[in-house]
C-alpha cells in the first residue's frame, strides 16, 4: 500500500494509544470487525473515508487531521489554490484533494475527488454519518445510493444521506472529477 495510507494508519494507531482506546471500542465505532480494524492500522489495506469520518465525528477530531496530519489554524478564511490542496491517493484509482484543511472548526469537509476508470474493479460501497453533496466537474460517474444507480454528467449534482450505502465509479473509460462536500 502507498505511503499516504501508511501515514494515516500510523496516525490512527497513535490516536488510539494516546486516548487509551481499545481495538474493541474503536472497531465498534467504525462498524467493522476487530480484525478489519487491525488491518487498517497495519497500513496494508485501503482506509475508507467513511471510517475516518466516523472516528473524526465520534472523537471530535478534524477529518483533515486524520487524513493529512495537519492541524487547522485559520478562523476567518482559508485559501486553497488550484491543485495545491493536500491530497491522499487511497488507491491508484481514487484520490482526495482537501480544500479547507487549514480552517479550524469546519462544519463541512470539501474535497476534489478524482476517480480513475477501472471496468474490472467492482464498486466499493461505504457509509458514514451525515450528508454529502457531489458536483461533477469532469466526466461521467455512476453513483449507487442504497441500491439505486444514477448516472451523473458534468454539471450534475446530488445531495444525499451519507449514512446510506453509497459508491462511485467512473464511466466511459474516462477520469471523473467531482467536488464532494461531506457534512
C-alpha atoms as a printed R data frame, in Angstrom:
    type eleno elety resid chain resno       x      y       z
1   ATOM     1    CA   UNK     A     1   0.000  0.000   0.000
2   ATOM     2    CA   UNK     A     2   1.215  3.521  -0.577
3   ATOM     3    CA   UNK     A     3   2.973  5.835   1.857
4   ATOM     4    CA   UNK     A     4  -0.074  8.093   2.439
5   ATOM     5    CA   UNK     A     5  -2.166  5.131   3.626
6   ATOM     6    CA   UNK     A     6   0.662  4.008   5.917
7   ATOM     7    CA   UNK     A     7   0.841  7.501   7.448
8   ATOM     8    CA   UNK     A     8  -2.922  7.607   8.066
9   ATOM     9    CA   UNK     A     9  -2.706  4.164   9.688
10  ATOM    10    CA   UNK     A    10   0.107  5.404  11.914
11  ATOM    11    CA   UNK     A    11  -1.967  8.441  12.979
12  ATOM    12    CA   UNK     A    12  -4.940  6.193  13.789
13  ATOM    13    CA   UNK     A    13  -2.800  3.905  15.905
14  ATOM    14    CA   UNK     A    14  -1.225  6.876  17.700
15  ATOM    15    CA   UNK     A    15  -4.655  8.395  18.371
16  ATOM    16    CA   UNK     A    16  -5.946  5.134  19.794
17  ATOM    17    CA   UNK     A    17  -2.907  4.760  22.023
18  ATOM    18    CA   UNK     A    18  -2.959  8.380  23.286
19  ATOM    19    CA   UNK     A    19  -6.687  8.203  24.087
20  ATOM    20    CA   UNK     A    20  -6.255  4.689  25.527
21  ATOM    21    CA   UNK     A    21  -8.930  3.280  23.244
22  ATOM    22    CA   UNK     A    22  -9.117 -0.473  22.819
23  ATOM    23    CA   UNK     A    23  -9.437 -2.062  19.400
24  ATOM    24    CA   UNK     A    24 -12.787 -3.484  20.509
25  ATOM    25    CA   UNK     A    25 -14.163  0.027  21.172
26  ATOM    26    CA   UNK     A    26 -12.856  1.696  18.025
27  ATOM    27    CA   UNK     A    27 -13.917 -1.195  15.774
28  ATOM    28    CA   UNK     A    28 -17.461 -0.865  17.172
29  ATOM    29    CA   UNK     A    29 -17.425  2.893  16.471
30  ATOM    30    CA   UNK     A    30 -16.310  2.122  12.902
31  ATOM    31    CA   UNK     A    31 -18.886 -0.642  12.455
32  ATOM    32    CA   UNK     A    32 -16.272 -3.219  11.446
33  ATOM    33    CA   UNK     A    33 -14.686 -6.310  12.996
34  ATOM    34    CA   UNK     A    34 -11.647 -6.059  15.246
35  ATOM    35    CA   UNK     A    35  -9.579 -7.861  12.596
36  ATOM    36    CA   UNK     A    36 -10.677 -5.377   9.915
37  ATOM    37    CA   UNK     A    37  -9.604 -2.512  12.179
38  ATOM    38    CA   UNK     A    38  -6.254 -4.201  12.899
39  ATOM    39    CA   UNK     A    39  -5.762 -4.493   9.126
40  ATOM    40    CA   UNK     A    40  -6.445 -0.751   8.784
41  ATOM    41    CA   UNK     A    41  -3.876  0.111  11.467
42  ATOM    42    CA   UNK     A    42  -1.348 -2.147   9.734
43  ATOM    43    CA   UNK     A    43  -1.286  0.330   6.815
44  ATOM    44    CA   UNK     A    44  -1.548 -2.510   4.322
45  ATOM    45    CA   UNK     A    45  -5.182 -2.017   3.295
46  ATOM    46    CA   UNK     A    46  -7.158  0.884   1.894
47  ATOM    47    CA   UNK     A    47  -8.804  3.057   4.560
48  ATOM    48    CA   UNK     A    48 -12.295  4.184   3.546
49  ATOM    49    CA   UNK     A    49 -13.040  7.838   4.207
50  ATOM    50    CA   UNK     A    50 -16.247  6.654   5.871
51  ATOM    51    CA   UNK     A    51 -14.143  5.017   8.615
52  ATOM    52    CA   UNK     A    52 -12.106  8.186   9.089
53  ATOM    53    CA   UNK     A    53 -15.329 10.238   9.183
54  ATOM    54    CA   UNK     A    54 -16.785  8.023  11.941
55  ATOM    55    CA   UNK     A    55 -13.632  8.314  14.046
56  ATOM    56    CA   UNK     A    56 -13.469 12.062  13.382
57  ATOM    57    CA   UNK     A    57 -17.040 12.661  14.491
58  ATOM    58    CA   UNK     A    58 -17.018 10.308  17.470
59  ATOM    59    CA   UNK     A    59 -13.756 11.584  18.960
60  ATOM    60    CA   UNK     A    60 -14.206 15.212  17.820
61  ATOM    61    CA   UNK     A    61 -11.033 15.273  15.715
62  ATOM    62    CA   UNK     A    62 -10.756 17.110  12.397
63  ATOM    63    CA   UNK     A    63 -11.104 14.727   9.445
64  ATOM    64    CA   UNK     A    64  -8.221 16.528   7.724
65  ATOM    65    CA   UNK     A    65  -6.000 15.926  10.758
66  ATOM    66    CA   UNK     A    66  -6.566 12.181  10.409
67  ATOM    67    CA   UNK     A    67  -6.065 12.264   6.648
68  ATOM    68    CA   UNK     A    68  -3.157 14.715   6.343
69  ATOM    69    CA   UNK     A    69  -1.666 15.152   9.825
70  ATOM    70    CA   UNK     A    70  -2.021 18.938   9.868
71  ATOM    71    CA   UNK     A    71  -3.878 20.932  12.494
72  ATOM    72    CA   UNK     A    72  -6.211 23.657  11.253
73  ATOM    73    CA   UNK     A    73  -5.241 27.174  12.342
74  ATOM    74    CA   UNK     A    74  -7.267 29.681  10.322
75  ATOM    75    CA   UNK     A    75 -10.584 31.063  11.565
76  ATOM    76    CA   UNK     A    76 -11.532 33.892   9.206
77  ATOM    77    CA   UNK     A    77 -10.739 32.272   5.834
78  ATOM    78    CA   UNK     A    78  -8.530 29.629   4.241
79  ATOM    79    CA   UNK     A    79  -7.443 29.824   0.598
80  ATOM    80    CA   UNK     A    80  -6.573 26.753  -1.453
81  ATOM    81    CA   UNK     A    81  -5.014 27.488  -4.842
82  ATOM    82    CA   UNK     A    82  -5.951 25.280  -7.801
83  ATOM    83    CA   UNK     A    83  -4.291 21.903  -7.483
84  ATOM    84    CA   UNK     A    84  -2.483 22.874  -4.255
85  ATOM    85    CA   UNK     A    85  -4.634 21.285  -1.520
86  ATOM    86    CA   UNK     A    86  -3.115 18.356   0.360
87  ATOM    87    CA   UNK     A    87  -4.011 15.107  -1.378
88  ATOM    88    CA   UNK     A    88  -4.189 11.474  -0.468
89  ATOM    89    CA   UNK     A    89  -4.394  8.731  -3.030
90  ATOM    90    CA   UNK     A    90  -6.424  5.976  -1.383
91  ATOM    91    CA   UNK     A    91  -5.824  3.626  -4.254
92  ATOM    92    CA   UNK     A    92  -4.371  4.165  -7.706
93  ATOM    93    CA   UNK     A    93  -7.920  4.802  -8.914
94  ATOM    94    CA   UNK     A    94  -9.214  7.110  -6.149
95  ATOM    95    CA   UNK     A    95  -7.674 10.398  -4.965
96  ATOM    96    CA   UNK     A    96  -8.922 13.020  -2.478
97  ATOM    97    CA   UNK     A    97  -7.638 16.610  -2.536
98  ATOM    98    CA   UNK     A    98  -8.670 18.580   0.552
99  ATOM    99    CA   UNK     A    99  -9.835 22.153   0.041
100 ATOM   100    CA   UNK     A   100 -10.182 23.503   3.587
101 ATOM   101    CA   UNK     A   101  -7.692 21.699   5.826
102 ATOM   102    CA   UNK     A   102  -6.376 24.899   7.380
103 ATOM   103    CA   UNK     A   103  -9.755 26.247   8.551
104 ATOM   104    CA   UNK     A   104 -10.423 25.229  12.143
105 ATOM   105    CA   UNK     A   105 -13.841 24.160  13.463
106 ATOM   106    CA   UNK     A   106 -15.158 23.450   9.949
107 ATOM   107    CA   UNK     A   107 -18.743 22.297   9.697
108 ATOM   108    CA   UNK     A   108 -18.130 20.631   6.324
109 ATOM   109    CA   UNK     A   109 -15.206 18.910   4.604
110 ATOM   110    CA   UNK     A   110 -14.850 19.825   0.910
111 ATOM   111    CA   UNK     A   111 -12.699 17.698  -1.406
112 ATOM   112    CA   UNK     A   112 -11.942 17.408  -5.093
113 ATOM   113    CA   UNK     A   113 -12.231 13.671  -5.717
114 ATOM   114    CA   UNK     A   114 -10.671 12.055  -8.764
115 ATOM   115    CA   UNK     A   115 -11.837  8.588  -9.787
116 ATOM   116    CA   UNK     A   116  -9.904  6.737 -12.467
117 ATOM   117    CA   UNK     A   117 -11.793  4.339 -14.732
118 ATOM   118    CA   UNK     A   118 -11.496  0.636 -13.950
119 ATOM   119    CA   UNK     A   119 -14.149 -1.562 -15.525
120 ATOM   120    CA   UNK     A   120 -12.620 -4.650 -13.914
121 ATOM   121    CA   UNK     A   121 -12.989 -3.413 -10.347
122 ATOM   122    CA   UNK     A   122 -16.295 -3.793  -8.530
123 ATOM   123    CA   UNK     A   123 -17.757 -0.623  -6.986
124 ATOM   124    CA   UNK     A   124 -16.846 -0.263  -3.319
125 ATOM   125    CA   UNK     A   125 -19.787  0.790  -1.145
126 ATOM   126    CA   UNK     A   126 -19.437  2.608   2.157
127 ATOM   127    CA   UNK     A   127 -21.471  4.756   4.516
128 ATOM   128    CA   UNK     A   128 -20.788  7.376   7.171
129 ATOM   129    CA   UNK     A   129 -22.890  9.610   9.396
130 ATOM   130    CA   UNK     A   130 -24.133 12.869   7.935
131 ATOM   131    CA   UNK     A   131 -24.879 14.123   4.468
132 ATOM   132    CA   UNK     A   132 -22.886 14.551   1.274
133 ATOM   133    CA   UNK     A   133 -23.027 16.796  -1.775
134 ATOM   134    CA   UNK     A   134 -21.300 15.885  -5.060
135 ATOM   135    CA   UNK     A   135 -20.940 18.144  -8.126
136 ATOM   136    CA   UNK     A   136 -19.457 16.584 -11.265
137 ATOM   137    CA   UNK     A   137 -16.663 18.787 -12.635
138 ATOM   138    CA   UNK     A   138 -15.403 16.474 -15.372
139 ATOM   139    CA   UNK     A   139 -16.524 13.149 -16.833
140 ATOM   140    CA   UNK     A   140 -19.457 10.828 -16.211
141 ATOM   141    CA   UNK     A   141 -19.977  8.960 -12.957
142 ATOM   142    CA   UNK     A   142 -22.188  6.115 -11.846
143 ATOM   143    CA   UNK     A   143 -23.308  6.571  -8.256
144 ATOM   144    CA   UNK     A   144 -25.067  3.899  -6.260
145 ATOM   145    CA   UNK     A   145 -27.071  5.097  -3.249
146 ATOM   146    CA   UNK     A   146 -28.746  2.357  -1.247
147 ATOM   147    CA   UNK     A   147 -29.057  0.172  -4.364
148 ATOM   148    CA   UNK     A   148 -30.352  2.940  -6.657
149 ATOM   149    CA   UNK     A   149 -27.964  3.612  -9.546
150 ATOM   150    CA   UNK     A   150 -27.812  7.067 -11.122
151 ATOM   151    CA   UNK     A   151 -25.599  8.440 -13.891
152 ATOM   152    CA   UNK     A   152 -24.244 11.954 -13.349
153 ATOM   153    CA   UNK     A   153 -22.637 14.031 -16.103
154 ATOM   154    CA   UNK     A   154 -20.527 17.187 -15.964
155 ATOM   155    CA   UNK     A   155 -22.515 19.911 -14.174
156 ATOM   156    CA   UNK     A   156 -24.890 17.453 -12.459
157 ATOM   157    CA   UNK     A   157 -25.021 17.380  -8.675
158 ATOM   158    CA   UNK     A   158 -26.524 15.192  -5.995
159 ATOM   159    CA   UNK     A   159 -27.171 15.691  -2.281
160 ATOM   160    CA   UNK     A   160 -27.784 12.584  -0.203
161 ATOM   161    CA   UNK     A   161 -27.926 10.958   3.211
162 ATOM   162    CA   UNK     A   162 -24.422  9.505   3.510
163 ATOM   163    CA   UNK     A   163 -25.485  7.019   6.189
164 ATOM   164    CA   UNK     A   164 -26.988  5.097   3.254
165 ATOM   165    CA   UNK     A   165 -24.680  2.689   1.466
166 ATOM   166    CA   UNK     A   166 -23.066  4.520  -1.467
167 ATOM   167    CA   UNK     A   167 -20.266  4.239  -4.006
168 ATOM   168    CA   UNK     A   168 -18.975  5.882  -7.166
169 ATOM   169    CA   UNK     A   169 -17.473  4.630 -10.423
170 ATOM   170    CA   UNK     A   170 -16.039  6.411 -13.473
171 ATOM   171    CA   UNK     A   171 -17.824  5.625 -16.739
172 ATOM   172    CA   UNK     A   172 -16.939  5.731 -20.447
173 ATOM   173    CA   UNK     A   173 -13.307  4.817 -19.706
174 ATOM   174    CA   UNK     A   174 -12.663  8.438 -18.633
175 ATOM   175    CA   UNK     A   175 -11.430 10.014 -15.404
176 ATOM   176    CA   UNK     A   176 -14.129 11.633 -13.273
177 ATOM   177    CA   UNK     A   177 -13.520 14.662 -11.075
178 ATOM   178    CA   UNK     A   178 -16.105 15.918  -8.628
179 ATOM   179    CA   UNK     A   179 -16.494 18.299  -5.732
180 ATOM   180    CA   UNK     A   180 -17.508 16.330  -2.641
181 ATOM   181    CA   UNK     A   181 -18.726 18.162   0.428
182 ATOM   182    CA   UNK     A   182 -19.066 15.894   3.456
183 ATOM   183    CA   UNK     A   183 -21.175 17.219   6.313
